[in-house]
Amino acid sequence: MDQIWKEKFHPRILDRGRTYQQMGRAHRLTHRGQEVSAVVEGTNVYHPAVSFSRGIPRESACDCPYAAEGAWCKHVAALLFALDDLGYTPEEDLPTWEDAVAELPPDTLRVVLRNVAEQDPGLQELLLRLYELQTQETG
């Protein structure tokens, strides 16, 4: 993982996060999409999370008081050090099929839909029902 993330932290906070990780206080790392979360034991049990964009941590959140004002806290640092220790490499931001649909020209989408509908009678029926509803609303 790119080390540029360390610049987001005050040096003292970064050191404390590293100490937390070395003490084994960051655990239960969970990866969902472009977000990684963990449980970090400090004064209380905290739940930091980091969102990645293009392989770089861009946003963080934690339920500790220090992060309440938007600061990158020691719990987030512990999470990132844990990821580093594991050799974690975030996936590139890959577009989803929903992103592709949102960006493709309408004519291209019509051709694709027509080709798929030719093979799927259920889709043909759905399209006819949607068309009927649309014409009833506008007519």
Backbone torsions as a table, in degrees:
resi	resn	phi	psi	omega
1	MET	NA	140.4	178.9
2	ASP	-58.6	135.8	-176.6
3	GLN	-83.0	1.3	-179.0
4	ILE	-60.3	-22.6	-179.0
5	TRP	-60.2	-27.1	-177.9
6	LYS	-63.8	-23.9	179.8
7	GLU	-69.7	-14.7	-178.5
8	LYS	-78.0	-11.3	-173.1
9	PHE	-110.4	146.4	167.2
10	HIS	-65.0	138.7	-175.6
11	PRO	-53.4	-39.2	-179.4
12	ARG	-65.2	-40.0	179.1
13	ILE	-67.0	-40.5	178.6
14	LEU	-61.3	-44.7	178.2
15	ASP	-61.8	-41.4	-179.8
16	ARG	-67.1	-36.5	176.6
17	GLY	-64.5	-40.6	178.7
18	ARG	-64.0	-41.6	178.3
19	THR	-62.4	-43.4	177.4
20	TYR	-58.1	-43.9	-179.7
21	GLN	-65.4	-42.8	-179.4
22	GLN	-64.2	-28.9	178.9
23	MET	-83.6	-0.4	178.5
24	GLY	76.9	24.9	-177.0
25	ARG	-83.7	-13.7	178.0
26	ALA	-100.8	120.3	-179.4
27	HIS	-151.2	-177.3	-176.8
28	ARG	51.6	50.5	177.0
29	LEU	-68.2	133.8	-178.7
30	THR	-128.8	132.9	-177.9
31	HIS	-114.8	120.3	176.6
32	ARG	-133.4	112.8	-179.4
33	GLY	59.5	-122.6	-180.0
34	GLN	-100.2	16.9	-179.8
35	GLU	-120.2	140.4	174.9
36	VAL	-123.9	134.5	177.9
37	SER	-128.4	168.8	-178.7
38	ALA	-155.7	175.1	168.8
39	VAL	-113.8	128.8	179.1
40	VAL	-126.5	126.2	179.3
41	GLU	-90.2	119.4	175.4
42	GLY	-128.0	-134.3	173.0
43	THR	-58.0	-38.0	172.4
44	ASN	-128.2	-176.5	174.5
45	VAL	-92.0	126.2	-177.4
46	TYR	-118.8	161.5	-175.1
47	HIS	-127.5	81.0	177.9
48	PRO	-77.6	154.7	176.5
49	ALA	-145.4	149.5	179.8
50	VAL	-134.2	132.8	174.7
51	SER	-103.4	133.6	-178.6
52	PHE	-104.2	147.5	171.7
53	SER	-140.5	123.4	-176.7
54	ARG	53.8	38.5	175.5
55	GLY	79.7	3.8	-177.5
56	ILE	-118.2	134.8	175.7
57	PRO	-63.4	121.3	-176.1
58	ARG	-107.7	-38.1	-177.4
59	GLU	-133.3	148.6	176.6
60	SER	-134.3	159.0	175.5
61	ALA	-148.5	149.2	175.7
62	CYS	-157.9	151.0	179.7
63	ASP	-91.3	16.3	176.8
64	CYS	-84.7	159.4	-179.2
65	PRO	-62.0	-35.3	-177.3
66	TYR	-63.6	-37.5	-177.9
67	ALA	-81.7	-10.5	-177.2
68	ALA	-59.0	-27.6	179.8
69	GLU	-96.1	12.7	175.9
70	GLY	92.6	5.0	-179.6
71	ALA	-78.1	153.1	174.2
72	TRP	-82.9	113.7	-171.3
73	CYS	-93.9	173.2	179.8
74	LYS	-65.3	-26.1	179.3
75	HIS	-70.6	-38.9	175.0
76	VAL	-66.9	-41.2	177.2
77	ALA	-60.0	-42.9	178.5
78	ALA	-61.0	-41.7	176.8
79	LEU	-59.9	-47.3	-178.3
80	LEU	-67.2	-38.0	175.1
81	PHE	-63.8	-38.4	177.6
82	ALA	-62.2	-42.0	177.9
83	LEU	-63.4	-42.8	177.2
84	ASP	-59.3	-45.8	-178.8
85	ASP	-62.0	-30.4	179.2
86	LEU	-84.4	-5.5	-177.6
87	GLY	72.5	26.0	-178.1
88	TYR	-63.8	133.2	174.7
89	THR	-124.1	112.0	179.8
90	PRO	-63.3	145.7	178.0
91	GLU	-71.0	151.1	173.8
92	GLU	-63.6	153.4	175.0
93	ASP	-70.3	104.9	178.8
94	LEU	-98.7	137.6	178.8
95	PRO	-67.4	147.3	175.4
96	THR	-89.4	169.5	177.1
97	TRP	-64.6	-30.0	177.5
98	GLU	-64.7	-39.0	176.8
99	ASP	-61.6	-42.6	-179.5
100	ALA	-63.1	-44.5	179.3
101	VAL	-60.6	-41.0	-178.7
102	ALA	-65.3	-26.9	-174.2
103	GLU	-102.5	-18.4	-178.6
104	LEU	-71.8	146.1	177.6
105	PRO	-63.6	145.4	-179.8
106	PRO	-53.8	-38.2	-179.6
107	ASP	-63.4	-38.6	177.9
108	THR	-65.5	-42.5	178.7
109	LEU	-63.1	-38.3	177.8
110	ARG	-62.0	-43.5	179.5
111	VAL	-62.9	-45.4	180.0
112	VAL	-62.8	-47.0	-179.4
113	LEU	-61.3	-41.8	178.5
114	ARG	-61.4	-45.3	-179.6
115	ASN	-63.0	-41.0	-180.0
116	VAL	-71.2	-42.2	-178.5
117	ALA	-63.1	-31.9	178.9
118	GLU	-60.7	-26.8	-178.5
119	GLN	-99.0	-3.9	-172.2
120	ASP	-134.0	96.5	-179.8
121	PRO	-59.3	-32.7	178.1
122	GLY	-64.1	-39.1	177.1
123	LEU	-68.4	-39.0	176.7
124	GLN	-58.1	-45.7	179.6
125	GLU	-62.3	-44.0	178.2
126	LEU	-60.8	-44.0	179.9
127	LEU	-63.5	-40.0	177.5
128	LEU	-63.6	-42.0	178.0
129	ARG	-64.3	-42.5	178.2
130	LEU	-63.4	-40.4	177.9
131	TYR	-62.0	-45.5	179.1
132	GLU	-60.7	-44.3	177.7
133	LEU	-61.2	-43.6	-179.8
134	GLN	-62.1	-44.4	-178.8
135	THR	-70.0	-30.1	176.9
136	GLN	-69.0	-39.4	-179.7
137	GLU	-69.6	-35.7	-176.5
138	THR	-93.4	-12.3	-174.8
139	GLY	-98.0	NA	NA
